[in-house]
Amino acid sequence: MSKLLPAQEAARIYHTNYVRNARAMGVLWALFTLCFSILMVVTFIQPYWIGDSIDTPQAGYFGLFSYCIGNALTGELICKGSPLDFGTIPSSAFKTAMFFVGISTFLIIGTILCFSLFFFCNAATVYKVCAWMQLAAATGLMIGCLIYPDGWDSSEVRRMCGDKTDKYTLGACTVRWAYILCIIGILDALILSFLAFVLGNRQDNLLPSDFKVEDKVTGVEVENITESRNYSDYRGHGEGEKVNGTGHFGGRNKGY
């Protein structure tokens, strides 16, 4: 019959097999988070949230804080808006949307900076911190995308899109790719957050209670097991010597 593995050895083998499988998931999660952060920076900076169409009175496009509208006489685009100057942003709704989307972008970038914590902290804790940050980023993106159309009734947007433009009604204008990417980013952030929670919980529930191995606990258990084995070996060795000694002296007594 094959000898059964001790509990500690079986736990370590189980842990090794898990790490091989979980490492691939962690690497994919990190790569997707990196790509998502780049997407968020582009979405935040680019002024292509809404734009003109064939039927608009003026050419142009709007972003979260910057916008460009064509000159009626020359057709040249005149661009305005800066994230550092709120007075140049045409609508208070645009300012609010910029704030929430900007916070979400910084949270995603902060998630990448948290990758360095894997070298110093418990992996489960780092995963959960990143998961909460990504969940907060998804919430901020959702709020920003919902508030942004509330500013479509501003005078600058109406000048480009026509008089039929109103809150949550674009008139002759169309939604551009940056706004669509931001909406997709909400789903991306939710998926990444869910995956980070799963990875964090699997780190916590890595082994059943009978096989869970932790550094401090394992050290005590291994020490106790070692002492117990040494004591057993000592007793067995002592009893062996006693038996051998008895037989030897018995032989000598019989000789006498």
SULLIN-V606413 format. One record per run of one state. SS is the DSSP state (H for helix, E for strand, C for the rest). FROM is the first residue (numbers start at 1). TO is the last residue. Records with the same first field share a line. If there is no record, write none. Layout:
BEGIN
SS=FROM-TO / FROM-TO
END
This chain:
BEGIN
C=1-6 / 46-49 / 52-59 / 63-66 / 71-76 / 81-81 / 83-84 / 89-91 / 120-122 / 152-154 / 162-165 / 167-168 / 170-173 / 176-176 / 205-214 / 256-256
H=7-45 / 86-88 / 92-119 / 123-151 / 155-161 / 177-204 / 215-255
E=50-51 / 60-62 / 67-70 / 77-80 / 82-82 / 85-85 / 166-166 / 169-169 / 174-175
END
